[in-house]
């Protein structure tokens, strides 16, 4: 069961939880489990097509999943999934 680190911007949607342990053999399954437990996170994480929103960065043990296998990246019970919303500014 991987652990998901929830950024402060999403914690109001996870009842204040900073870390959530979920079932899932892939990063996508883990994020889906988070969205099932906390439905308000779904539109923040996923596009209507089920892809990661482009402004959401996800890391598995400090590796960007976009350079791995994306949402299909294998996640084990000892892994940590970190959600980092992209920052905008100028």
N, C-alpha and C positions, 0 to 999 in steps of 0.2 A: 504494500500500500504506500504509494509515494506521498510525500508531503508537499502541499502547495503553499508557497509564501504569497500572501495576499497583500498588495500595495495599499497604503493608507487610503487612497481614493476609492477603493472598493470595499473597505472594511465596514462601512455603514450598511452594505448589502449582505455582509456575512456575519451579522450580529456582533461586529467588533473583533471577530477572529482574525489574528495576524497569520496564523498557520492552520491549515486544514488537512487532515489525513484522509485520503480517498482511495477507493478501489480503482484499478485501471492498469492495464498492461502496456499502454502507450500514453504519450503525452496527451493526445486527443481524448482518449477515454478518461483520463484523470480530470481534464478540464470539463468534459461532459458531465462527469460525476459531481464536480463542483457546481455546475450550472443546474443540475437536477436538485441538489440539496439547497442551493440558494438561487432560485430562478431569476432574481433581479440581475445577476451577473451575466446571464446569457447574452443579452444585447450588447453588453460592454465588451465581451470576449469574441463573439462570433458574428459574422455577416449573415444575412438571410440565407445564403447558400451553404452555410456551415463551415466556412473557412475562418481562420483567424482574422479579426479586423486588422486592417493595415497599420493602425496606430498602436497595436498591442505587440509587445516583444515578449517572447517566452524563452526562458533558458532552462536547460536541464543540466544541473550540476555545473553551472557557469558556461555552458556551451549554448549558443543561439540555436534553437531547433530548426531555424530556416536553413542553416548550413548542414544540418544533420538530415533526418528524414521527415522534417516538419511534424505535423500532428501524428504521423505514423512512427515517430521515434519511440523505441522501446523504453519503458519506465519500470524500474523494479522497486521493491519495497524500501530499499535504502536510498532511493533517489529523491532529490529535491527539485521541484518545478517552481521557478520564480516567474511571476507575472510583472512586467514593467511597462506601464503605459508610456508611449513616446511623449517626449516633451516638445512643445512648440514654443517659439519665441523669436525674438529678433533683436 
